[in-house]
Amino acid sequence: MKAVKEHVRRLMMPLATPFCGVSPNALTLVGLSLCTAAGALLALHRPVVAGVLILLGGFFDVMDGTVARQSSASTPFGGFLDSVSDRLGDGAILIGAMLGGYTALGALPDWFLGALALLLCLMVSYTRARAEALGLGMEGVGIGERAERMLALAVGAVLGLLSWAVALVVVLASITLVQRVLYAKRMLS
């Protein structure tokens, strides 16, 4: 997974060049704004446009880090802002999906799948943050990092399969959470 992520980063380098004069933090906030708008559009029953905005938000989420590295503008605050913005963006999208009725599946209460997805996404992030606070690198650990989860939601929204995409996010985040806990146990024991 780490090798795939590094390959994507290399592919994004030429796309980052036009943004190198822009603050990476500004790019982070653009990505957050797009994800927030996507959440609002989901609540307003506009899933296709929301899916496109989720993809664009993901593009800026990759660009902020790429530009920071390429222009030697990485800062601890920039990493902090990126993490906080990612959680806010995740919340906006999933809450918008719940408000729009896109998290109903089977006999489950309409809100359950979205709430579970939100909780698990937060826990995937928390396990990484907590492990890193203990000195353990966690990047690339798990099959369902944020990029994969957002891609699933964007494609699901565009294809009219958002409830199933949210269910997929639950599965991916659950597996990733277990993978990270087991990895931390192995490395910290």
C-alpha positions in Angstrom: 0.0 0.0 0.0 2.9 2.3 0.8 4.4 1.7 -2.6 1.2 2.6 -4.4 0.9 5.8 -2.4 4.5 6.8 -3.2 3.8 6.0 -6.9 0.7 8.3 -6.9 2.8 11.0 -5.2 5.3 10.9 -8.0 2.6 11.0 -10.6 1.1 14.1 -8.9 4.4 16.1 -8.9 3.9 17.6 -12.4 0.3 18.6 -11.5 1.6 20.4 -8.4 3.9 22.7 -10.3 1.2 25.3 -11.1 0.2 25.4 -7.4 3.8 25.9 -6.1 3.2 29.7 -5.5 0.1 28.9 -3.4 0.3 28.3 0.3 -0.2 24.5 1.0 -2.5 25.6 3.9 -4.7 27.5 1.4 -4.9 24.3 -0.7 -5.9 22.4 2.4 -8.7 24.9 3.1 -9.9 24.7 -0.5 -10.1 20.9 -0.2 -12.1 21.3 3.1 -14.4 23.8 1.4 -15.1 21.4 -1.5 -15.9 18.5 0.9 -18.1 20.7 3.0 -20.0 21.8 -0.1 -20.3 18.1 -1.1 -21.9 17.4 2.2 -24.4 20.2 1.8 -25.2 19.0 -1.7 -25.8 15.5 -0.5 -28.2 16.9 2.1 -29.9 18.7 -0.8 -30.2 15.5 -2.9 -27.5 16.4 -5.4 -25.3 13.3 -5.2 -23.7 13.5 -8.7 -22.4 17.0 -8.2 -21.4 16.1 -4.6 -19.4 13.1 -5.9 -17.5 15.4 -8.3 -16.8 17.8 -5.5 -15.6 14.9 -3.3 -13.1 14.0 -6.1 -12.0 17.6 -6.4 -11.6 17.8 -2.6 -9.5 14.7 -2.7 -7.3 16.2 -5.5 -6.6 19.3 -3.3 -6.0 17.0 -0.3 -3.2 15.3 -2.3 -2.0 18.7 -3.7 -1.5 20.4 -0.4 1.1 17.8 0.8 2.7 17.5 -2.7 3.1 21.3 -2.9 4.4 21.5 0.6 7.1 18.9 -0.1 7.9 20.2 -3.6 8.3 23.8 -2.4 10.0 22.9 1.0 7.0 24.5 2.8 6.1 21.6 5.1 5.4 22.8 8.6 4.1 21.0 11.7 1.1 23.4 11.7 0.4 22.5 8.1 0.3 18.8 8.9 -2.0 19.6 11.9 -4.3 21.7 9.8 -4.4 19.0 7.1 -5.4 16.3 9.6 -8.1 18.5 11.3 -9.5 19.5 7.9 -9.6 15.9 6.7 -11.7 15.0 9.8 -14.1 17.9 9.2 -14.4 17.0 5.5 -15.2 13.4 6.4 -17.8 14.5 8.9 -19.4 17.0 6.4 -19.7 14.3 3.7 -21.1 11.6 6.0 -23.5 13.9 7.8 -24.7 15.3 4.5 -25.2 11.7 3.3 -27.3 10.9 6.4 -29.3 14.1 6.1 -30.0 13.3 2.4 -31.2 9.8 3.2 -28.2 8.1 1.5 -27.2 5.9 4.4 -30.4 3.8 4.6 -29.7 0.1 3.8 -31.9 -2.9 4.6 -33.6 -3.0 7.9 -31.0 -0.8 9.7 -32.2 2.6 11.0 -31.6 5.3 8.4 -28.9 7.0 10.5 -27.0 3.9 11.7 -24.7 3.2 8.7 -23.7 6.8 8.4 -23.0 7.2 12.1 -21.0 3.9 12.1 -19.0 5.1 9.1 -18.2 8.4 10.8 -17.2 6.7 14.0 -14.9 4.2 12.2 -13.3 6.9 10.0 -12.5 8.9 13.2 -11.1 5.8 14.9 -8.9 5.0 11.9 -7.4 8.5 12.2 -7.2 8.3 15.9 -5.2 5.1 15.9 -2.7 6.7 13.5 -2.4 9.8 15.6 -2.0 7.8 18.9 0.5 5.4 17.4 2.5 8.4 16.0 2.4 10.0 19.4 4.1 6.9 20.7 6.8 7.1 18.0 5.3 4.5 15.7 4.9 5.4 12.0 1.5 4.4 10.7 1.4 5.8 7.2 0.4 3.2 4.7 -0.9 0.8 7.3 -4.4 -0.5 6.4 -6.3 -1.0 3.2 -8.8 1.8 3.7 -7.0 5.0 4.3 -8.8 8.3 3.7 -8.1 8.4 -0.1 -9.7 5.0 -0.6 -12.7 5.8 1.5 -13.3 9.2 -0.2 -12.9 7.5 -3.6 -15.6 5.0 -2.7 -18.0 7.7 -1.6 -17.4 9.8 -4.7 -17.9 6.9 -7.1 -21.0 5.7 -5.1 -22.5 9.2 -5.2 -21.9 9.6 -9.0 -23.3 6.1 -9.7 -26.3 6.4 -7.4 -25.0 3.7 -5.1 -24.1 5.9 -2.1 -25.7 3.7 0.5 -23.6 0.8 -0.7 -20.5 3.1 -0.8 -21.1 4.1 2.8 -21.4 0.3 3.7 -18.1 -0.2 1.9 -16.5 2.6 3.9 -17.7 0.8 7.1 -16.0 -2.4 5.9 -12.8 -0.7 4.8 -12.5 1.4 7.9 -13.2 -1.6 10.1 -10.5 -3.7 8.5 -8.1 -0.8 8.6 -8.8 -0.2 12.3 -8.1 -3.8 13.1 -4.9 -3.8 10.9 -3.6 -0.7 12.7 -4.3 -2.0 16.2 -2.6 -5.3 15.3 0.3 -3.5 13.7 0.7 -1.3 16.8 0.5 -4.3 19.1 3.2 -6.1 17.2 5.5 -3.0 17.0 5.0 -1.8 20.6 5.1 -5.2 22.3 
